[in-house]
Amino acid sequence: MLTACVSTVSDYQSPTTGANLQLTPQLGGALLAVRRANVYIAEEVTSCGFETQGVVRNADLPRSIAVVPGKTYNLRTVFETVGRQIDGTVVVDHLFEPKPGARYELRMTSNRDGQIVHLLENGRVLPLRRPCLTNTTSSYGREQSVK
C-alpha cells in the first residue's frame, strides 16, 4: 500500500552563534505556474538517523541562518511548481558538516531547464553528498512510504 503524508514542521530557530548559512533562491517563472522552494534542516542524531530542526519557508527567503559547526546536517530543498497545467514536487537532499568560521550559501535554482541545488563553502561549490535516511525520526516535507 502506498501512503502519503504532509507533515507540519515548525520554522527553523537559528542558534545564537554558529556558521553562517545564506539561503538564496533563484526561482524563474513558469508559464501559468508558481515556483516555490522550502528548506528543511535536519540534524544527524544517529548513524543515518536525522531529526528535523525546522523549515525555512519560501516566503522567508532569501535568509541567513546559523548552524552549529561540527554537527552533520541534511538540507532538504523541496521545490514545488503549482499551476493550471503544471504541478510537481522535486526534492534534493544535501548532507554537510559546517566548519568554524566558514561561510556557506545554499543556492536553489528552479527554471525551465529544471531544479538544481549548489552548496558553497567560502564561495567554492561543494560536491553533493546525499544522506542515507533509513532512521529518520521526524518526517519533513512531502514524503511517501511503501508498506
N, CA, C and O of each residue as an XYZ file, in Angstrom:
588
protein
N       0.847     -1.170      0.000
C       0.000      0.000      0.000
C       0.895      1.235      0.000
O       1.881      1.286      0.735
N       0.570      2.192     -0.788
C       1.312      3.447     -0.887
C       0.583      4.502     -0.072
O      -0.603      4.753     -0.285
N       1.303      5.122      0.867
C       0.686      6.160      1.683
C       1.466      7.442      1.536
O       2.671      7.418      1.285
N       0.795      8.554      1.691
C       1.465      9.853      1.609
C       1.036     10.688      2.793
O      -0.093     10.576      3.270
N       1.941     11.524      3.262
C       1.598     12.403      4.366
C       2.237     13.764      4.138
O       3.284     13.873      3.501
N       1.610     14.775      4.653
C       2.180     16.106      4.649
C       2.397     16.469      6.105
O       1.442     16.547      6.877
N       3.644     16.690      6.484
C       3.945     16.949      7.882
C       3.848     18.433      8.202
O       3.976     19.290      7.327
N       3.623     18.707      9.457
C       3.632     20.074      9.948
C       4.949     20.264     10.693
O       5.184     19.624     11.717
N       5.802     21.138     10.183
C       7.119     21.364     10.756
C       7.220     22.823     11.157
O       6.782     23.707     10.420
N       7.798     23.077     12.325
C       7.975     24.443     12.818
C       9.038     25.182     12.026
O       9.888     24.571     11.379
N       8.978     26.508     12.086
C      10.016     27.329     11.476
C      11.342     27.057     12.172
O      11.384     26.834     13.382
N      12.428     27.077     11.396
C      13.758     26.829     11.936
C      14.158     27.961     12.879
O      14.047     29.139     12.537
N      14.627     27.586     14.073
C      15.111     28.555     15.054
C      16.640     28.507     15.048
O      17.245     27.551     15.533
N      17.244     29.538     14.499
C      18.696     29.615     14.391
C      19.334     29.705     15.767
O      18.832     30.424     16.631
N      20.457     28.971     15.994
C      21.192     29.190     17.236
C      21.779     30.603     17.244
O      21.925     31.219     16.189
N      22.111     31.109     18.410
C      22.620     32.482     18.506
C      24.019     32.618     17.910
O      24.391     33.698     17.452
N      24.794     31.537     17.910
C      26.119     31.564     17.288
C      26.272     30.334     16.413
O      25.566     29.341     16.593
N      27.188     30.402     15.472
C      27.438     29.259     14.599
C      27.911     29.726     13.244
O      28.130     30.915     13.014
N      28.064     28.766     12.352
C      28.482     29.080     10.982
C      27.312     29.720     10.240
O      26.158     29.333     10.424
N      27.623     30.693      9.409
C      26.604     31.404      8.640
C      26.218     30.592      7.411
O      27.086     30.126      6.673
N      24.917     30.420      7.192
C      24.399     29.744      6.006
C      23.371     30.653      5.356
O      22.299     30.897      5.909
N      23.715     31.153      4.167
C      22.812     32.016      3.397
C      21.963     31.130      2.498
O      22.498     30.297      1.767
N      20.653     31.301      2.544
C      19.732     30.550      1.697
C      19.275     31.478      0.574
O      18.605     32.479      0.829
N      19.636     31.148     -0.673
C      19.386     32.030     -1.806
C      18.563     31.315     -2.870
O      19.073     30.410     -3.531
N      17.299     31.701     -3.051
C      16.518     31.105     -4.130
C      16.720     31.863     -5.439
O      16.859     33.087     -5.449
N      16.733     31.125     -6.528
C      16.764     31.699     -7.872
C      15.668     30.973     -8.649
O      15.920     30.025     -9.392
N      14.450     31.455     -8.449
C      13.286     30.758     -8.982
C      12.753     31.495    -10.191
O      12.166     32.570    -10.068
N      12.961     30.916    -11.357
C      12.465     31.506    -12.591
C      10.984     31.243    -12.743
O      10.445     30.302    -12.161
N      10.336     32.071    -13.520
C       8.907     31.908    -13.755
C       8.606     30.745    -14.669
O       9.457     30.289    -15.433
N       7.406     30.286    -14.577
C       6.923     29.229    -15.460
C       5.597     29.687    -16.035
O       4.855     30.428    -15.390
N       5.304     29.254    -17.224
C       4.063     29.632    -17.874
C       2.871     29.169    -17.040
O       2.678     27.970    -16.837
N       2.086     30.105    -16.565
C       0.878     29.834    -15.787
C       1.152     28.999    -14.543
O       0.316     28.190    -14.143
N       2.316     29.189    -13.931
C       2.657     28.412    -12.740
C       3.444     29.269    -11.754
O       4.019     30.293    -12.122
N       3.459     28.836    -10.510
C       4.214     29.489     -9.446
C       5.232     28.485     -8.919
O       4.893     27.329     -8.668
N       6.480     28.923     -8.749
C       7.520     28.054     -8.199
C       7.859     28.517     -6.790
O       7.967     29.712     -6.511
N       8.023     27.530     -5.906
C       8.407     27.800     -4.521
C       9.511     26.836     -4.116
O       9.657     25.762     -4.699
N      10.294     27.235     -3.103
C      11.305     26.338     -2.537
C      11.276     26.498     -1.021
O      11.358     27.615     -0.509
N      11.161     25.393     -0.312
C      11.241     25.374      1.149
C      12.468     24.547      1.520
O      12.771     23.554      0.858
N      13.181     24.957      2.586
C      14.380     24.247      3.008
C      14.146     23.693      4.413
O      13.898     24.440      5.360
N      14.232     22.357      4.525
C      14.085     21.672      5.801
C      15.478     21.364      6.326
O      16.313     20.830      5.596
N      15.738     21.697      7.593
C      17.047     21.485      8.193
C      16.910     20.344      9.197
O      16.121     20.422     10.139
N      17.689     19.281      8.982
C      17.660     18.126      9.875
C      19.070     17.859     10.372
O      20.039     17.986      9.623
N      19.175     17.489     11.635
C      20.465     17.203     12.256
C      20.609     15.698     12.425
O      19.659     15.014     12.806
N      21.811     15.183     12.138
C      22.059     13.755     12.325
C      22.166     13.459     13.816
O      22.973     14.074     14.512
N      21.362     12.525     14.312
C      21.363     12.174     15.730
C      21.931     10.785     15.965
O      22.432     10.503     17.054
N      21.865      9.913     14.966
C      22.491      8.593     14.981
C      22.968      8.321     13.561
O      22.647      9.067     12.636
N      23.725      7.263     13.397
C      24.179      6.922     12.052
C      22.964      6.717     11.154
O      22.141      5.836     11.404
N      22.856      7.518     10.127
C      21.723      7.503      9.171
C      20.405      7.934      9.798
O      19.352      7.739      9.190
N      20.430      8.503     10.976
C      19.202      8.966     11.623
C      19.210     10.470     11.776
O      20.148     11.034     12.341
N      18.175     11.127     11.278
C      18.098     12.583     11.282
C      16.845     13.050     12.006
O      15.794     12.413     11.937
N      16.975     14.171     12.700
C      15.833     14.775     13.383
C      15.650     16.183     12.829
O      16.577     16.993     12.832
N      14.458     16.454     12.362
C      14.177     17.747     11.758
C      14.235     18.852     12.806
O      13.602     18.765     13.858
N      15.009     19.894     12.498
C      15.136     21.042     13.392
C      14.153     22.151     13.026
O      13.827     22.999     13.856
N      13.683     22.141     11.779
C      12.728     23.155     11.346
C      12.820     23.394      9.849
O      13.577     22.737      9.133
N      12.028     24.350      9.403
C      11.948     24.662      7.984
C      12.090     26.167      7.789
O      11.632     26.953      8.619
N      12.720     26.560      6.701
C      12.723     27.950      6.255
C      11.841     27.964      5.013
O      12.169     27.359      3.992
N      10.729     28.656      5.119
C       9.723     28.636      4.061
C      10.037     29.651      2.963
O      10.725     30.647      3.186
N       9.524     29.374      1.801
C       9.740     30.200      0.616
C       9.494     31.690      0.889
O      10.244     32.546      0.420
N       8.446     31.984      1.642
C       8.099     33.385      1.915
C       9.188     34.106      2.711
O       9.254     35.335      2.693
N      10.047     33.347      3.416
C      11.100     33.936      4.240
C      12.457     33.997      3.530
O      13.451     34.394      4.138
N      12.508     33.614      2.270
C      13.769     33.594      1.528
C      13.938     34.859      0.707
O      12.928     35.417      0.278
N      15.139     35.349      0.459
C      16.409     34.840      0.956
C      16.568     35.143      2.439
O      15.957     36.069      2.973
N      17.390     34.355      3.079
C      17.574     34.493      4.525
C      18.913     33.903      4.927
O      19.408     32.962      4.305
N      19.487     34.466      5.969
C      20.726     33.957      6.530
C      20.405     33.307      7.873
O      19.709     33.900      8.698
N      20.911     32.087      8.097
C      20.683     31.379      9.351
C      22.027     30.918      9.900
O      23.046     31.010      9.216
N      22.030     30.426     11.125
C      23.240     29.865     11.726
C      23.051     28.362     11.923
O      21.955     27.893     12.230
N      24.139     27.621     11.741
C      24.168     26.190     12.015
C      25.401     25.912     12.869
O      26.392     26.637     12.777
N      25.351     24.879     13.691
C      26.419     24.593     14.648
C      27.554     23.835     13.956
O      27.330     22.756     13.406
N      28.781     24.397     13.980
C      29.927     23.691     13.393
C      30.167     22.355     14.098
O      29.942     22.214     15.300
N      30.631     21.382     13.310
C      30.951     20.075     13.869
C      29.782     19.097     13.859
O      29.992     17.895     14.018
N      28.562     19.580     13.679
C      27.404     18.696     13.580
C      27.156     18.388     12.113
O      27.588     19.134     11.234
N      26.464     17.292     11.850
C      26.130     16.919     10.479
C      24.669     17.253     10.221
O      23.788     16.899     11.005
N      24.428     17.938      9.112
C      23.079     18.372      8.750
C      22.692     17.824      7.387
O      23.541     17.612      6.522
N      21.409     17.598      7.212
C      20.845     17.363      5.891
C      19.973     18.565      5.570
O      19.054     18.904      6.316
N      20.275     19.199      4.451
C      19.453     20.304      3.966
C      18.564     19.736      2.876
O      19.050     19.359      1.809
N      17.278     19.673      3.131
C      16.333     19.136      2.141
C      15.608     20.310      1.495
O      14.834     21.015      2.143
N      15.873     20.505      0.208
C      15.190     21.538     -0.554
C      14.015     20.894     -1.267
O      14.177     19.925     -2.009
N      12.827     21.444     -1.034
C      11.617     20.936     -1.665
C      11.112     22.013     -2.621
O      10.603     23.053     -2.202
N      11.265     21.737     -3.913
C      10.772     22.643     -4.951
C       9.333     22.248     -5.274
O       9.027     21.070     -5.455
N       8.467     23.236     -5.342
C       7.085     22.979     -5.732
C       6.730     23.885     -6.900
O       7.021     25.081     -6.885
N       6.104     23.307     -7.905
C       5.569     24.069     -9.020
C       4.069     23.845     -9.033
O       3.602     22.710     -9.123
N       3.320     24.930     -8.943
C       1.863     24.837     -8.883
C       1.291     25.732     -9.972
O       1.614     26.917    -10.049
N       0.447     25.162    -10.804
C      -0.152     25.948    -11.868
C      -1.299     25.214    -12.526
O      -1.652     24.097    -12.147
N      -1.869     25.865    -13.517
C      -3.025     25.278    -14.205
C      -2.640     24.051    -15.022
O      -3.420     23.104    -15.118
N      -1.450     24.057    -15.610
C      -1.055     22.932    -16.452
C       0.093     22.124    -15.856
O       0.388     21.024    -16.326
N       0.742     22.661    -14.826
C       1.920     22.007    -14.254
C       1.748     21.902    -12.741
O       1.457     22.899    -12.080
N       1.923     20.723    -12.199
C       2.003     20.503    -10.755
C       3.133     19.518    -10.536
O       3.229     18.509    -11.235
N       3.985     19.807     -9.569
C       5.059     18.858     -9.313
C       5.897     19.249     -8.129
O       5.939     20.413     -7.731
N       6.572     18.253     -7.565
C       7.463     18.455     -6.439
C       8.777     17.741     -6.744
O       8.784     16.595     -7.193
N       9.890     18.434     -6.493
C      11.221     17.856     -6.640
C      11.933     18.049     -5.309
O      11.913     19.141     -4.740
N      12.563     16.987     -4.813
C      13.257     17.028     -3.531
C      14.749     16.787     -3.770
O      15.131     15.843     -4.463
N      15.587     17.650     -3.190
C      17.039     17.493     -3.272
C      17.592     17.517     -1.843
O      17.394     18.485     -1.107
N      18.289     16.436     -1.460
C      18.940     16.354     -0.156
C      20.420     16.672     -0.306
O      21.052     16.276     -1.285
N      20.975     17.398      0.683
C      22.392     17.760      0.650
C      22.942     17.655      2.064
O      22.539     18.407      2.950
N      23.864     16.720      2.274
C      24.480     16.479      3.577
C      25.730     17.342      3.715
O      26.527     17.438      2.782
N      25.902     17.977      4.892
C      27.142     18.734      5.097
C      27.441     18.914      6.573
O      26.561     18.819      7.428
N      28.726     19.180      6.847
C      29.217     19.438      8.196
C      29.886     20.810      8.192
O      30.989     20.953      7.664
N      29.234     21.822      8.774
C      29.830     23.158      8.765
C      31.114     23.220      9.591
O      31.251     22.548     10.614
N      32.047     24.043      9.121
C      33.314     24.258      9.806
C      33.279     25.618     10.502
O      32.623     26.539     10.015
N      33.977     25.758     11.637
C      34.005     27.053     12.329
C      34.590     28.134     11.421
O      35.598     27.913     10.751
N      33.956     29.292     11.404
C      34.445     30.441     10.654
C      34.150     30.428      9.166
O      34.390     31.424      8.484
N      33.637     29.327      8.648
C      33.347     29.252      7.209
C      32.001     29.909      6.921
O      31.123     29.967      7.782
N      31.857     30.401      5.694
C      30.590     30.967      5.219
C      29.994     30.002      4.205
O      30.699     29.477      3.342
N      28.712     29.780      4.315
C      28.033     28.839      3.421
C      26.876     29.522      2.713
O      26.259     30.449      3.237
N      26.601     29.042      1.516
C      25.433     29.510      0.781
C      24.783     28.305      0.114
O      25.462     27.502     -0.527
N      23.484     28.182      0.264
C      22.708     27.168     -0.425
C      21.953     27.885     -1.530
O      21.033     28.659     -1.264
N      22.349     27.622     -2.789
C      21.687     28.242     -3.945
C      20.693     27.254     -4.533
O      21.054     26.154     -4.952
N      19.451     27.667     -4.555
C      18.377     26.817     -5.066
C      17.880     27.420     -6.361
O      17.326     28.520     -6.364
N      18.071     26.717     -7.455
C      17.684     27.240     -8.761
C      16.579     26.370     -9.349
O      16.680     25.144     -9.389
N      15.538     27.030     -9.797
C      14.449     26.342    -10.500
C      14.079     27.210    -11.693
O      13.702     28.372    -11.543
N      14.191     26.625    -12.879
C      13.837     27.356    -14.099
C      13.300     26.362    -15.123
O      13.024     25.210    -14.789
N      13.156     26.798    -16.349
C      12.565     25.920    -17.370
C      13.433     24.707    -17.667
O      12.951     23.730    -18.241
N      14.717     24.753    -17.282
C      15.620     23.625    -17.514
C      15.606     22.602    -16.389
O      16.146     21.507    -16.546
N      14.990     22.943    -15.246
C      14.926     22.002    -14.131
C      15.292     22.647    -12.807
O      15.274     23.869    -12.665
N      15.626     21.794    -11.832
C      15.968     22.259    -10.499
C      17.371     21.768    -10.149
O      17.746     20.636    -10.454
N      18.132     22.644     -9.503
C      19.472     22.275     -9.061
C      19.770     23.015     -7.767
O      19.298     24.131     -7.548
N      20.562     22.375     -6.916
C      20.969     22.967     -5.649
C      22.485     22.905     -5.569
O      23.088     21.855     -5.789
N      23.099     24.049     -5.250
C      24.545     24.098     -5.014
C      24.776     24.565     -3.591
O      24.152     25.523     -3.136
N      25.679     23.884     -2.884
C      26.118     24.315     -1.563
C      27.537     24.831     -1.717
O      28.425     24.110     -2.172
N      27.745     26.098     -1.330
C      29.060     26.720     -1.449
C      29.663     26.926     -0.066
O      28.971     27.298      0.881
N      30.968     26.676      0.033
C      31.729     26.944      1.253
C      32.782     27.978      0.906
O      33.677     27.710      0.105
N      32.684     29.163      1.504
C      33.594     30.270      1.212
C      33.704     30.523     -0.294
O      34.792     30.771     -0.814
N      32.552     30.456     -0.992
C      32.492     30.746     -2.414
C      32.816     29.581     -3.341
O      32.710     29.727     -4.558
N      33.205     28.435     -2.801
C      33.570     27.262     -3.605
C      32.445     26.225     -3.522
O      31.962     25.911     -2.434
N      32.035     25.697     -4.678
C      30.956     24.705     -4.714
C      31.443     23.390     -4.104
O      32.473     22.848     -4.504
N      30.684     22.893     -3.133
C      30.992     21.604     -2.513
C      30.334     20.477     -3.304
O      29.268     20.678     -3.887
N      30.955     19.291     -3.333
C      30.315     18.167     -4.020
C      29.027     17.769     -3.291
O      28.925     17.877     -2.069
N      28.065     17.316     -4.062
C      26.791     16.878     -3.497
C      27.004     15.586     -2.721
O      27.519     14.604     -3.257
N      26.605     15.596     -1.462
C      26.649     14.395     -0.620
C      25.223     14.087     -0.210
O      24.551     14.916      0.402
N      24.769     12.908     -0.544
C      23.403     12.502     -0.207
C      23.435     11.648      1.059
O      24.295     10.779      1.199
N      22.504     11.890      1.976
C      22.471     11.103      3.209
C      21.731      9.787      3.015
O      20.905      9.647      2.113
N      22.045      8.825      3.880
C      21.155      7.675      3.992
C      20.093      8.116      4.999
O      20.426      8.729      6.014
N      18.857      7.822      4.742
C      17.764      8.310      5.593
C      16.943      7.160      6.163
O      15.722      7.259      6.290
N      17.619      6.075      6.503
C      16.879      4.904      6.960
C      16.299      5.063      8.355
O      15.307      4.411      8.683
N      16.887      5.906      9.177
C      16.420      6.061     10.562
C      15.939      7.473     10.857
O      16.176      7.985     11.951
N      15.281      8.103      9.919
C      14.815      9.467     10.134
C      13.720      9.461     11.191
O      12.712      8.770     11.044
N      13.921     10.241     12.273
C      13.000     10.207     13.404
C      11.852     11.188     13.278
O      10.883     11.097     14.031
N      11.935     12.100     12.368
C      10.864     13.075     12.198
C      10.673     13.318     10.717
O      11.644     13.556      9.998
N       9.446     13.262     10.253
C       9.214     13.464      8.825
C       9.300     14.942      8.493
O       9.042     15.799      9.338
N       9.661     15.226      7.263
C       9.679     16.602      6.803
C       9.408     16.636      5.322
O       9.769     15.720      4.584
N       8.764     17.707      4.896
C       8.376     17.822      3.505
C       7.265     16.840      3.182
O       6.639     16.265      4.071
N       7.040     16.665      1.909
C       6.065     15.672      1.470
C       6.802     14.362      1.290
O       7.745     14.284      0.502
N       6.390     13.345      2.000
C       7.049     12.060      1.920
C       6.070     10.989      1.501
O       4.870     11.085      1.758
N       6.586      9.987      0.864
C       5.788      8.829      0.514
C       6.487      7.602      1.067
O       7.714      7.512      1.021
N       5.731      6.669      1.582
C       6.316      5.427      2.056
C       5.522      4.262      1.498
O       4.310      4.345      1.297
N       6.228      3.188      1.257
C       5.587      1.989      0.722
C       5.449      0.983      1.855
O       6.418      0.684      2.552
N       4.246      0.467      2.033
C       4.011     -0.538      3.087
C       3.518     -1.813      2.463
O       3.259     -2.787      3.170
